[in-house]
Amino acid sequence: MQNVSKAYKQSMKGIGRNRGYIKATIGVINSQAQKNVAVDNQTAVTYFADIKKPFNNYTVDNVYATAEQDFSKVDGTMYFLPPKNSTLEIYNNGIVTESLLGAVKIIFSGITGLDIKGLTIDFGEYYPVDFTIQNDSVTRTYSGNDKSYWVTEDVFNGTSYLIITPTKMINGQGRLRIYQFYCGIVNAFSNKEVKKYSGKQYVSSITDTIPSNDISLTIDNQNQYYSPDNPDSALAYMEVGQEVKVQFGYDVFGNGEIEWLPEETTYLHTWSATDTEAKFTATDRFDYMTGKYYRGLYRENGISLYDLAIDVLNDAGITDEREYSIDPYLKNIKVQNPIPAVKHSEALQIIANAGRCVLFEDRNSKIHMQASFIPDMTAESNGETAYSHVSDVLNGEDKEAYAICSSDFSKVDGTVFFMPVDSNYLKTGYISSQIADASGTFTENPKITINLEAAFVAYGLQIEFRNVAPEQFKVTTYYQDLEVDSYTVEQGGELEYTTFEQFNLFDKMVLEFTKAQPNSRITVDNITVGDVTDYHITRNDMTASPTAVRQNKIKAISVIKTQYRKSSENKDISTEEITISPANNVHTVYFQNPCYGLTAVIDNGTDDGGNPIPSAISVQITDSSSYYATLQFSGMTEETIVKYVIKGYEYVTEEIGYTVTHNDNGDIKTWKNPLISTTELAKDLEEWLASYYLGDVDYQIKWRGDPRTDANDLYYMELKDRGETMIRTYQNEISFNGAWSGTMKARKAVL
């Protein structure tokens, strides 16, 4: 669920809503050109230039002051340039020419004949006013440019290179800079042009299927911009996989001030046009992960699910760390078994399920593998008394208290106890070892740190103080040691603190007590880290009564453990006749069953005595896993037919069920994940699955929709005359035609 303002939440829950808005952009980017674009090595650039990032959607945030006419500022917005060959980090400044008014030649890795409709270039604040762009057949002249972010729809046909040459810069004698460069244009549409939008997300909370996100967008086309009959129209340059972005906004106060939600990125799938309308469909990046993962390997010493996920992503070509987020909790879970030879998307699904994670794409098309359970929490402090129990402040149990040296703490009403002499202490909460001075300040501020097994989003926080409360404290959350949220509370001596504010994804919370009552300690009985959602779907939000379907009762859940052991039979794994040559001497073989101990030989048959016939050609295995081997041949002088034999061992597998009974009757659910091999992993997975299957009611809800919602969100849903129940959506559909409407499919949540 997307984070929005309090005012947005309140306004969207009103009987009447204010106006909604949509922005849609469709990229007309030549993907082949963009994938292979580079700066020609003959282009002279500065030592602090970056010749790759402008083509890969990086932004320039820190500009260096350099000796150019009217360029450098003294207002603190520019940085001093590190010396050449310095070990200091150099900030991304994009392409920067060595000479003033220098030219930049852009090539496409030897690819020729590219037809590029339009260019989009971010030149930065100091942009060219007059310049030319030359390709293989034409030189176009541009004069009087007044934009740093420059766009042209001119077509560059038959392109193998582009040369950008400035003749006049906005600052006079300046270097040409390119912060971002796109081989194409992006067309933008708003409420006026967008006739209809629909989007459908699917995310499984137990990751038994691959997530999906599909949208349909209908645009007014009366100007014939997308004309199927015009070879120069944008329609002729559309490609599968081009970016389609949609962003929703809401007029919160009804005064024209729009609160925009995060932009959603999908990838073009189909398109069509008539004289009046153009229709586009787009889908998520999982839909384009069609390659297979063959690198599955049995590892006797194990590999973490985190490292395994990274390997799958990298093998799929996703190497940019900005494009994925893997829960660091998975570093603590190790598996031995190989992933079978499956699509990369399915391999990620297998990993996520084994680690009790949900797999999804966020609105920026970033792949997430995130823990999907209420994590265990532990509490520690930077100093507590001998009779303190900071580790117990999270258990919610009633606490006792001792009479202590803390101002205005001890009472004579029987609620506090004398300190025992034998150190056999009662159940107390946290009592700081630090004592505030007469002004209420500490030499060292007491801190309680709450560490989570895995990260999650929480709504609200409750702290119960004992007898004397602090005047002020600070709440800070972290994710992977980076600060997420932080705010200061003026408690004013109240014995209970409660907030319903949202805490964004975090795995650590620090409570720092900055001011106390004079001459007092910090005493905390209980801390409750809030609810999992603050979203309530009421009957007023629904456009029809929800449809409920009770699923079959689950008698038992059986998780299959797959255990590998080595075999004793050295056998022929693969044999084949292939054609090789000095220029084509590498061949990869894929196996159906997992193997190990592989060797390869050339088979020329045997002589009359049954002895192998020697061969001048040799073969060696240069790379392998449990599911493939790469062969490299040598010794041939011309194209030759050879027969190879790969020998090795196939692993023997044994399947053992770990079964837990939940009811006297019902269905038995059998679950097989090839990575599960130990009872510990099977137990954790079974408990996680049980929390899903025991919520045995599915709902279909028609409601007025909210663009901040996503599949896999949690809600409290109002039942008719029966209070509320918590649900988790697995399918979320949103439509927009000037106003929103929605349909959800959800399951009762048992946390």
SULRA-V11946 format. One line per field, one symbol per residue. ss: DSSP state (~ for helix, > for strand, _ for the rest). psi: psi as a letter, one per 30 degrees, with the letter a starting at -180 (. if undefined). burial: b if it has 24 or more other C-alpha atoms within 12 Angstrom, else e. Layout:
ss: ???
psi: ???
burial: ???
This chain:
ss: _____~~~~~~~_______>>>>>>>>>>_~~~~~~_>>_____>_______~~~_______>>_____________>>_______________>>>______>>>>______>>>>>>>>>_____>>>>>>>____>>>>______>>>>>>>>>>>_>>>>>>>>>__>____>>_>>>_>>>>>>____>>>>>>>>>_________>>>>>>>>>_____________~~~~_____>>>>>>>>>______>>>___>>>>>>>>>>___>>>>>>>_~~~~___>>_________>>~~~~~~~~~~~_____~~~>>>_~~~~~_>>______>>~~~~~~~~~~~__>>>>>_____>>>>>_____>>>>>__>_____~~~_________>______________>____________>>>______________>>>>>>>>>>>>>>>>>>>______>>>>>>>>__>>>>>>>>>_____>>>>>>>>>>>>>>>>>>>>_______>>>>>>>>>____>>____>____>>>>___>>>>>>>>>>>>_____>>>>>>>>>>>__>_>>>>>____>>>>>>>>___>_____>_____>>>>>>>___>>>>>>>_____>>>>>>>>>>>_>>>>>>>>>>_____>>>>>>______~~~~~~~~~~~~~~~___>>>>>>>__________>>>>>_____>>>>>>>>>>>>>___>>>>>>>>>___
psi: kkklleeeeeeffleklakllkkkkjkikjeeeeegklkkffkjllfgljgeeffhhkljfjkkklilkheklgggfllkkklkglfkkkljgakjkelkhllkkklhhfklgkjjjlkkkjfaeilkekllkkaffkjkkkkgkgkejkkkgkkjlhkflkjjjkfklfgcilkkkjekkkialkkkkaeefjekkkkkkkkkfghflklljklkkkkkgfggeikffjfglfefgkkkfkkkkkkklkiegggfjkjklkkkkakkelllkaffkkkkklalfefgiflkjggkkkjeflkkfeeeeeeeeefggjfjfffljkkfffffjklellkljlleeeeeeeeeeeghlkklkafggkkkjkkhljlkkkkllgkllfgliffffffglkllklklikkgeklhggfllkklfggikljlbkjkfkklaffglkekkkkkkjkkelllkkjlkkkjljeklleklkkklljhgkkdkklkkjeggkfkkklglkjlklgkkkjkjfklkkhllkkkekkjkalflgkkjlfffkflkkkkjklkkjelkjkkkjkklllfjjljekkkklkllefigkkkkkkelkllhklklkjgalafggkkklkfklkljfklafglkkkkklfkflkkklklkklakkkkkkkkkjkkkflflaljjkkjkffjfleeeeeeeeeeeefeffigkkkkkkafljffllkglklkkkljghblkklkkfkjkklkhfllllkkklkkkj.
burial: bbbbeeebbeebbeeebbbbbbbbbbbbbbbbbbebbbbbeebbbbebbbbbbbbbebbbeebbebeeeebeeeeeeeeebeeeeeeeebebbbbbbbebbbbbbbbbeeeeebbbbbbbbbbbbbbbbbbbbbbeeeeeebeebeebbbbbebbbbebbbbbbbbbbbbbebbbbbbbbbbbbbbbebbbebbbbbbbbbbbbbbbbebbbbbbbbbbbbeeebbbeeeeeebbbbbbbbbbbbbbbbbbbeeeeeebbbbbbbbbbbbbbbeeebbbbbbbbbbbbbeebbbbbbbbeeebbbbbbbbbbbebbebeeeebbbbbbbbeebbbbbbbbbbbbbbbbbbbbbbbbbbbbbbbbbbbbbbbbbbbebbbbbebbbebbbbbbbbeeeebbbbbbbbbebbeeeeeeeeeeeeeeeebbbbbbbbbbeeebbbeebbbbbbbbbbbbbbbebbbbbbbbbbbbbbbbbbbeeeeebeeebebebeebbeeebbbbbbbbbbbbbbbbbbbbbbbbbbbbbbbbbbbbbbbebbeeebeeeeeeebebbbbbbbbbeeeeeeeebbeeeeebeeeebebbbbbebbbbbbbbbbbeeeeeeeeeeeeebbbbbeebbbbbbbbbbbeeeeeeebbbbbbbbbbeeeeebbbbeeeeeeeebbbbbbbbbbeebbbbbbbbbbbbbbbbbbbbbbbbbbbbbbbbbbbbbeeeeeeebbbbbbbbbbbbbbbbbbbbbbbbbbb
